[in-house]
Amino acid sequence: MSVNSGAALASPDALEVLAAGVPVPASLREGWRGAPPAAIRTLQKAFRRELTAAEAAAWAEGEQGQRAAGVYLTRPAGHRNQTWEMDHKQLPILVMPPRGAACCPWLTTVIDDATRVLAGWAIALTPHAGTVLTAVRMALVHDPARGPFGAIPARVRIDRGLEFAAGAVHDAFGALCIDPRRMPAFSPHRKGKVERVHRTIDQTLLCGLPGFTGGPRDAAGRLYGPLDDRFAARLRAASAPVTPMPIEAFAGLFAQWADWYNTERPHDGLDGRTPLQAWQDDPGPLHRISPDRLRHLLLASGERTIGKDGIRFSNLAYIAPELHGRRGQRVQIRYMPHDDRCIEVYLGATHLCTAYPAQRLTAEQTQAFLENAARERKRLTRERRKASARTRAIPSTTSGSARSGASTSASTTSRASSRTRRTRRSPTGAGSGCSSRRLTAAWTPTR
């Protein structure tokens, strides 16, 4: 801290006295006139004695320091799935995307306020409305493989990020009667539980993985270890001897961590219970919803072309009975980024089917696909026969005197030509042998 000694030694005739560029009031000038200079340590002790912790942190660290030194009220505990908290966080770990340089991914999380359950999450290179809807859908759907979680909340606390204000997100909340409550800017304490989960992720998962960017560094700012997060090193990370883990592998690792957090990790705020135990002990009612009614909340990935083995997506071939006979057709698919068990297929704005990986079809699904293919072949055969019958019946139903004569003449000429062709092919006459020889000739390949 520096003291402008010119302010204390200014002459009484000075019109304006500045201290650190700020005019000193006349009352202060009169009070300090003639006083001996104060030592810097004495002045620092006076500031520490007179300023509160929040004031000192605000001057030293700014807004973040002032919030850290503040005291806030605690919300009363509610029931399970009554209130959600959502937020984004850029994770301090390097991963390799499918294309491009190494980067730090973004995490979108949904936390249940009462039980601390990590109900939904999504990992992407950049946050957008699709990742918000993906995380919301995961938190809404009841999946027995993940536990008893999944229901519609009454409200959700979100910040003022543009992804949460997107029209698709607003429409989804409105359709489900969820009350979105946008917190004031620069007030993370309003969503303290999701912020605490983000810190738990850093402390219990990321800090032990290679590529953690919050670890110690050398004097040049380079991370200790085989990975470097500087810009030039990120560009050549794909060809480096040690590469960051692929983002797909990290998503699978995070899914395992989320299951451990929900079912095994005790929480001090829950009296030592796990989030799963707190959820099961809560008698609050749950409003479940069928996954079929949530297709509009899935992340749309664009269009795909149906191939001979179905729809190729994420190194898998997805198949469904409804896709038979649609090879070469362009369709739209919607999917969960971290769930390859199925995709939803749309034809325009109409839902066509739910497709499953061909390598993982059950015996019942395989049998249903084969039966549908057989039915489709029979249907097309019947349609062709009906069309051929209608085509042959057109000359005999034509009316009119002029057209009747022309039709009769054409019919007579056609029958004569037909008899001539049969005579040339079989001098011995028509019969079963003739028909057999005609079929044999028709199936004989030309040389």
C-alpha positions as CSV (number, residue, x, y, z in Angstrom):
1,M,0.0,0.0,0.0
2,S,1.4,3.4,-0.9
3,V,0.7,6.8,0.7
4,N,0.8,10.0,-1.2
5,S,2.9,12.1,1.1
6,G,2.1,15.2,-1.0
7,A,-1.5,15.1,0.2
8,A,-0.4,15.4,3.9
9,L,2.3,18.1,3.3
10,A,0.2,20.3,0.9
11,S,0.2,24.0,1.7
12,P,-3.0,25.5,3.0
13,D,-3.3,27.6,-0.1
14,A,-3.6,24.6,-2.4
15,L,-7.0,24.7,-4.2
16,E,-7.1,20.9,-4.6
17,V,-5.2,18.0,-3.1
18,L,-5.1,14.6,-4.8
19,A,-4.4,11.3,-3.1
20,A,-4.1,8.4,-5.6
21,G,-5.7,10.6,-8.2
22,V,-8.8,11.2,-6.0
23,P,-9.5,14.7,-4.5
24,V,-9.1,14.8,-0.7
25,P,-12.0,16.6,1.1
26,A,-11.3,19.8,2.9
27,S,-12.3,18.3,6.2
28,L,-9.6,15.7,6.0
29,R,-7.0,18.2,4.9
30,E,-7.8,20.3,8.0
31,G,-7.8,17.4,10.3
32,W,-4.4,16.0,9.2
33,R,-2.7,19.4,8.8
34,G,0.4,19.5,11.0
35,A,0.1,15.9,12.0
36,P,3.3,13.7,11.8
37,P,3.5,11.2,9.0
38,A,2.2,7.7,9.8
39,A,4.2,4.6,9.1
40,I,2.9,2.3,6.4
41,R,2.6,-0.6,8.8
42,T,0.5,1.5,11.2
43,L,-1.8,2.5,8.3
44,Q,-2.2,-1.2,7.2
45,K,-3.1,-2.2,10.8
46,A,-5.7,0.6,10.9
47,F,-7.3,-0.7,7.7
48,R,-7.4,-4.3,8.9
49,R,-8.9,-3.1,12.2
50,E,-11.6,-0.9,10.7
51,L,-12.6,-2.9,7.5
52,T,-14.8,-6.0,7.7
53,A,-13.7,-9.2,6.0
54,A,-16.0,-8.7,3.1
55,E,-14.8,-5.1,2.6
56,A,-11.1,-6.2,2.7
57,A,-11.8,-9.1,0.3
58,A,-13.7,-6.8,-2.1
59,W,-10.7,-4.4,-2.3
60,A,-8.2,-7.1,-2.6
61,E,-10.0,-9.7,-4.9
62,G,-13.0,-7.9,-6.3
63,E,-16.5,-9.3,-6.5
64,Q,-15.5,-12.9,-6.2
65,G,-13.7,-12.3,-2.9
66,Q,-16.6,-10.3,-1.5
67,R,-19.1,-13.2,-2.3
68,A,-16.7,-15.7,-0.6
69,A,-16.7,-13.6,2.6
70,G,-20.4,-13.1,2.7
71,V,-23.0,-14.8,4.9
72,Y,-26.2,-16.1,3.3
73,L,-29.5,-17.7,4.4
74,T,-30.1,-21.4,4.0
75,R,-33.2,-22.5,2.1
76,P,-35.5,-24.9,4.1
77,A,-35.3,-28.5,2.9
78,G,-38.0,-29.6,0.5
79,H,-39.1,-32.9,-0.9
80,R,-37.3,-35.0,-3.5
81,N,-37.6,-33.9,-7.1
82,Q,-39.5,-30.7,-6.1
83,T,-36.7,-28.4,-7.2
84,W,-33.8,-28.8,-9.6
85,E,-30.6,-26.8,-10.0
86,M,-28.9,-26.6,-13.4
87,D,-25.6,-25.1,-14.5
88,H,-22.7,-25.4,-17.0
89,K,-19.1,-25.9,-16.1
90,Q,-16.0,-26.2,-18.3
91,L,-14.2,-29.2,-16.9
92,P,-10.4,-28.7,-16.2
93,I,-9.3,-31.8,-18.1
94,L,-8.0,-32.3,-21.6
95,V,-9.8,-34.6,-24.0
96,M,-9.6,-35.4,-27.7
97,P,-12.7,-34.7,-29.7
98,P,-13.5,-36.7,-32.9
99,R,-11.9,-34.0,-35.0
100,G,-9.6,-31.0,-34.1
101,A,-7.3,-30.1,-31.3
102,A,-7.5,-31.2,-27.7
103,C,-9.8,-29.1,-25.6
104,C,-11.6,-28.9,-22.2
105,P,-15.2,-30.2,-22.5
106,W,-18.3,-28.6,-21.0
107,L,-20.5,-30.3,-18.5
108,T,-24.3,-29.6,-18.0
109,T,-25.7,-30.9,-14.8
110,V,-29.1,-31.3,-13.2
111,I,-29.1,-31.7,-9.3
112,D,-32.0,-32.5,-7.1
113,D,-32.1,-29.8,-4.4
114,A,-33.5,-32.0,-1.6
115,T,-31.5,-35.2,-2.1
116,R,-28.3,-34.0,-4.0
117,V,-29.0,-36.7,-6.7
118,L,-27.1,-36.1,-9.9
119,A,-30.3,-36.6,-11.9
120,G,-29.0,-35.7,-15.4
121,W,-25.9,-34.6,-17.2
122,A,-24.5,-34.0,-20.7
123,I,-20.9,-33.6,-21.9
124,A,-20.2,-31.6,-25.1
125,L,-17.4,-29.5,-26.6
126,T,-19.5,-26.3,-26.2
127,P,-22.7,-25.9,-24.3
128,H,-25.9,-25.3,-26.3
129,A,-29.6,-25.8,-26.1
130,G,-29.2,-29.4,-27.2
131,T,-27.0,-30.3,-24.2
132,V,-29.5,-28.6,-21.9
133,L,-32.4,-30.7,-23.3
134,T,-30.3,-33.9,-23.2
135,A,-29.6,-33.4,-19.5
136,V,-33.2,-32.5,-18.8
137,R,-34.4,-35.6,-20.5
138,M,-32.1,-37.8,-18.6
139,A,-33.4,-36.3,-15.4
140,L,-37.0,-36.8,-16.4
141,V,-36.9,-40.4,-17.6
142,H,-37.1,-43.2,-15.1
143,D,-34.4,-45.7,-16.1
144,P,-34.1,-48.7,-13.8
145,A,-30.5,-49.2,-14.9
146,R,-29.7,-45.8,-13.2
147,G,-31.9,-46.2,-10.1
148,P,-35.3,-44.9,-8.9
149,F,-34.6,-41.4,-10.1
150,G,-36.5,-39.6,-12.9
151,A,-39.7,-37.5,-12.6
152,I,-41.1,-34.1,-13.5
153,P,-40.1,-31.3,-11.0
154,A,-42.1,-28.3,-10.0
155,R,-39.4,-25.7,-10.6
156,V,-35.8,-25.5,-11.8
157,R,-33.2,-22.8,-10.9
158,I,-31.0,-21.7,-13.8
159,D,-28.7,-18.8,-14.4
160,R,-28.8,-16.3,-17.2
161,G,-26.8,-18.3,-19.7
162,L,-28.1,-18.0,-23.3
163,E,-28.4,-21.8,-23.6
164,F,-31.1,-21.8,-20.8
165,A,-32.9,-18.9,-22.4
166,A,-33.3,-20.7,-25.8
167,G,-36.7,-21.0,-27.2
168,A,-36.6,-24.8,-27.4
169,V,-35.7,-25.0,-23.7
170,H,-38.4,-22.6,-22.8
171,D,-41.0,-24.5,-24.8
172,A,-40.0,-27.8,-23.2
173,F,-40.4,-26.4,-19.7
174,G,-43.7,-24.9,-20.6
175,A,-45.0,-28.2,-22.1
176,L,-44.1,-30.0,-18.9
177,C,-45.4,-27.2,-16.5
178,I,-42.0,-26.7,-15.0
179,D,-41.4,-23.2,-13.5
180,P,-37.9,-21.9,-14.6
181,R,-36.5,-19.5,-12.1
182,R,-33.6,-17.4,-13.5
183,M,-31.2,-16.4,-10.8
184,P,-29.6,-12.9,-10.8
185,A,-26.3,-12.5,-12.5
186,F,-23.1,-13.2,-10.6
187,S,-24.9,-15.0,-7.7
188,P,-23.6,-18.6,-7.7
189,H,-24.7,-18.9,-4.0
190,R,-28.3,-19.0,-5.3
191,K,-27.4,-22.4,-6.8
192,G,-25.0,-23.5,-4.2
193,K,-25.7,-27.2,-4.4
194,V,-24.9,-27.6,-8.0
195,E,-21.8,-25.5,-7.5
196,R,-20.7,-27.8,-4.7
197,V,-21.2,-30.9,-6.9
198,H,-18.9,-29.3,-9.5
199,R,-16.2,-28.9,-6.9
200,T,-16.7,-32.5,-5.8
201,I,-16.2,-33.6,-9.4
202,D,-12.8,-31.8,-9.5
203,Q,-11.8,-33.2,-6.1
204,T,-12.8,-36.8,-6.5
205,L,-12.6,-37.5,-10.2
206,L,-10.7,-35.1,-12.4
207,C,-7.7,-34.5,-10.1
208,G,-6.7,-38.2,-10.5
209,L,-6.9,-38.3,-14.3
210,P,-4.2,-37.6,-16.8
211,G,-4.7,-34.2,-18.4
212,F,-6.1,-32.5,-15.3
213,T,-5.3,-28.8,-16.0
214,G,-5.7,-27.7,-12.3
215,G,-2.6,-29.6,-11.3
216,P,0.9,-28.1,-10.4
217,R,3.0,-26.3,-13.0
218,D,6.6,-25.5,-13.5
219,A,8.1,-22.0,-13.7
220,A,7.3,-21.8,-17.5
221,G,3.6,-22.5,-16.8
222,R,3.7,-26.1,-18.2
223,L,1.8,-28.8,-16.5
224,Y,3.8,-31.5,-14.7
225,G,3.3,-34.8,-16.5
226,P,3.1,-36.1,-20.0
227,L,0.3,-33.7,-21.2
228,D,0.6,-30.0,-22.0
229,D,-2.5,-27.7,-22.1
230,R,-0.8,-24.8,-23.9
231,F,-2.3,-23.7,-27.2
232,A,0.5,-25.0,-29.5
233,A,0.6,-28.4,-27.6
234,R,-3.2,-28.8,-28.0
235,L,-2.9,-28.4,-31.8
236,R,-0.4,-31.3,-32.1
237,A,-1.8,-33.4,-29.3
238,A,-3.2,-36.0,-31.7
239,S,0.3,-36.8,-32.9
240,A,2.0,-36.6,-29.5
241,P,3.5,-39.8,-27.9
242,V,0.9,-39.5,-25.1
243,T,-2.6,-38.2,-26.1
244,P,-5.5,-37.2,-24.0
245,M,-8.3,-39.6,-23.6
246,P,-11.1,-39.5,-26.3
247,I,-14.2,-37.6,-25.2
248,E,-16.3,-40.8,-25.6
249,A,-14.1,-42.6,-23.1
250,F,-14.3,-39.7,-20.7
251,A,-18.1,-39.7,-21.0
252,G,-18.2,-43.4,-20.1
253,L,-15.8,-42.8,-17.1
254,F,-18.0,-39.9,-15.9
255,A,-21.1,-42.2,-16.1
256,Q,-19.4,-44.6,-13.8
257,W,-18.5,-41.8,-11.4
258,A,-22.1,-40.4,-11.5
259,D,-23.4,-43.9,-10.5
260,W,-20.9,-44.0,-7.6
261,Y,-21.8,-40.5,-6.5
262,N,-25.5,-41.3,-6.4
263,T,-25.4,-44.7,-4.8
264,E,-22.2,-45.0,-2.6
265,R,-20.8,-41.6,-1.6
266,P,-22.1,-40.4,1.8
267,H,-23.0,-36.7,2.0
268,D,-22.5,-34.5,5.1
269,G,-25.6,-32.4,4.2
270,L,-27.7,-35.6,4.2
271,D,-26.6,-36.7,7.7
272,G,-24.1,-39.2,6.2
273,R,-26.6,-40.8,3.8
274,T,-26.0,-41.3,0.1
275,P,-28.3,-39.5,-2.4
276,L,-29.9,-42.8,-3.2
277,Q,-30.8,-43.4,0.5
278,A,-32.1,-39.8,0.8
279,W,-34.3,-40.3,-2.2
280,Q,-35.7,-43.6,-1.0
281,D,-36.4,-42.2,2.5
282,D,-38.3,-39.2,1.2
283,P,-42.1,-39.8,1.0
284,G,-42.6,-37.0,-1.5
285,P,-44.8,-37.9,-4.5
286,L,-43.3,-38.3,-8.0
287,H,-44.8,-37.4,-11.3
288,R,-43.5,-39.9,-13.8
289,I,-43.7,-39.5,-17.6
290,S,-43.4,-42.0,-20.4
291,P,-40.2,-41.8,-22.5
292,D,-42.4,-41.8,-25.6
293,R,-43.8,-38.4,-24.7
294,L,-40.3,-37.0,-24.4
295,R,-39.0,-37.5,-27.9
296,H,-39.2,-33.8,-28.6
297,L,-36.7,-33.2,-25.9
298,L,-34.0,-35.3,-27.6
299,L,-31.0,-33.8,-29.3
300,A,-31.5,-33.7,-33.0
301,S,-28.4,-34.6,-35.0
302,G,-29.5,-33.9,-38.5
303,E,-30.2,-36.2,-41.4
304,R,-29.0,-39.7,-42.2
305,T,-29.5,-41.9,-45.3
306,I,-30.9,-45.4,-44.7
307,G,-28.5,-47.9,-46.1
308,K,-28.7,-51.6,-46.8
309,D,-27.8,-52.4,-43.1
310,G,-30.0,-49.7,-41.6
311,I,-28.9,-46.3,-40.3
312,R,-25.1,-45.9,-39.7
313,F,-24.5,-43.7,-36.6
314,S,-21.6,-43.6,-34.1
315,N,-20.0,-46.7,-35.6
316,L,-23.2,-48.7,-35.2
317,A,-25.9,-49.9,-37.6
318,Y,-29.3,-49.2,-36.2
319,I,-32.2,-51.2,-37.6
320,A,-36.0,-51.4,-37.1
321,P,-38.9,-53.2,-38.9
322,E,-40.3,-49.9,-40.1
323,L,-37.0,-49.2,-42.1
324,H,-37.6,-52.1,-44.5
325,G,-38.1,-51.0,-48.0
326,R,-36.8,-47.4,-47.3
327,R,-33.2,-47.9,-48.4
328,G,-31.8,-44.6,-49.8
329,Q,-34.4,-42.4,-48.0
330,R,-33.2,-39.4,-46.0
331,V,-34.5,-39.3,-42.4
332,Q,-33.8,-37.3,-39.3
333,I,-32.5,-39.0,-36.1
334,R,-32.5,-37.9,-32.5
335,Y,-30.4,-39.5,-29.8
336,M,-28.9,-39.2,-26.4
337,P,-25.2,-38.3,-26.7
338,H,-24.1,-40.8,-24.1
339,D,-26.6,-43.6,-24.7
340,D,-26.2,-45.7,-27.8
341,R,-28.9,-48.2,-26.9
342,C,-31.4,-46.7,-29.4
343,I,-32.1,-43.7,-31.6
344,E,-35.4,-42.1,-32.6
345,V,-36.1,-41.9,-36.4
346,Y,-38.2,-39.1,-37.9
347,L,-39.6,-38.7,-41.4
348,G,-40.1,-35.0,-41.7
349,A,-42.0,-34.0,-38.6
350,T,-43.5,-37.5,-38.1
351,H,-42.0,-40.1,-35.8
352,L,-41.2,-43.1,-37.8
353,C,-39.7,-45.7,-35.4
354,T,-37.2,-46.4,-32.6
355,A,-34.1,-48.1,-34.1
356,Y,-31.8,-50.4,-32.2
357,P,-28.2,-51.5,-32.9
358,A,-28.3,-54.6,-35.2
359,Q,-25.5,-56.2,-33.2
360,R,-27.5,-56.1,-30.0
361,L,-31.0,-57.1,-31.2
362,T,-32.8,-59.6,-29.1
363,A,-34.3,-62.8,-30.5
364,E,-37.8,-61.2,-30.4
365,Q,-36.6,-58.1,-32.2
366,T,-34.8,-60.1,-34.9
367,Q,-38.0,-62.2,-35.4
368,A,-40.1,-59.1,-35.6
369,F,-37.8,-57.6,-38.3
370,L,-37.9,-60.8,-40.4
371,E,-41.7,-61.1,-40.2
372,N,-42.2,-57.5,-41.1
373,A,-39.9,-58.0,-44.1
374,A,-41.9,-61.0,-45.3
375,R,-45.2,-59.0,-44.9
376,E,-43.7,-56.1,-46.9
377,R,-42.6,-58.4,-49.7
378,K,-46.1,-60.0,-50.0
379,R,-47.8,-56.6,-49.9
380,L,-45.6,-55.3,-52.8
381,T,-46.2,-58.5,-54.8
382,R,-50.0,-58.1,-54.4
383,E,-49.8,-54.5,-55.5
384,R,-47.8,-55.4,-58.6
385,R,-50.3,-58.0,-59.6
386,K,-53.2,-55.7,-59.1
387,A,-51.5,-53.0,-61.2
388,S,-50.7,-55.6,-64.0
389,A,-54.4,-56.7,-64.0
390,R,-55.6,-53.2,-64.3
391,T,-53.2,-52.5,-67.2
392,R,-54.4,-55.6,-69.1
393,A,-58.1,-54.6,-68.5
394,I,-57.8,-51.1,-70.0
395,P,-58.2,-52.0,-73.8
396,S,-61.4,-54.1,-73.2
397,T,-63.2,-51.4,-71.3
398,T,-62.6,-48.6,-73.8
399,S,-65.9,-47.4,-75.4
400,G,-66.7,-45.5,-78.5
401,S,-67.4,-46.5,-82.2
402,A,-64.1,-45.3,-83.6
403,R,-62.0,-46.5,-80.8
404,S,-63.9,-49.8,-80.7
405,G,-62.9,-50.6,-84.3
406,A,-59.3,-49.6,-83.6
407,S,-59.2,-51.8,-80.5
408,T,-60.7,-54.8,-82.3
409,S,-58.2,-54.4,-85.1
410,A,-55.3,-54.1,-82.7
411,S,-56.6,-57.1,-80.7
412,T,-56.9,-59.2,-83.9
413,T,-53.4,-58.2,-85.0
414,S,-52.0,-59.0,-81.5
415,R,-53.5,-62.5,-81.5
416,A,-52.2,-63.3,-84.9
417,S,-48.8,-62.1,-84.0
418,S,-48.9,-64.2,-80.9
419,R,-49.9,-67.3,-82.8
420,T,-47.1,-66.7,-85.3
421,R,-44.5,-66.4,-82.5
422,R,-45.8,-69.6,-80.8
423,T,-45.7,-71.5,-84.1
424,R,-42.1,-70.4,-84.7
425,R,-41.0,-71.4,-81.2
426,S,-42.8,-74.8,-81.2
427,P,-43.6,-76.5,-84.4
428,T,-45.1,-79.5,-82.5
429,G,-47.8,-77.3,-80.9
430,A,-48.4,-75.6,-77.5
431,G,-48.4,-77.5,-74.3
432,S,-46.6,-78.0,-71.0
433,G,-43.4,-78.9,-72.8
434,C,-43.5,-75.7,-74.7
435,S,-44.1,-73.7,-71.6
436,S,-41.2,-75.4,-69.9
437,R,-38.9,-74.7,-72.8
438,R,-39.9,-71.0,-72.9
439,L,-39.2,-70.7,-69.1
440,T,-35.9,-72.4,-69.6
441,A,-34.9,-70.1,-72.4
442,A,-36.0,-67.0,-70.4
443,W,-33.7,-68.0,-67.5
444,T,-30.7,-68.9,-69.6
445,P,-28.1,-66.1,-69.3
446,T,-26.9,-64.6,-72.5
447,R,-23.3,-65.1,-73.5
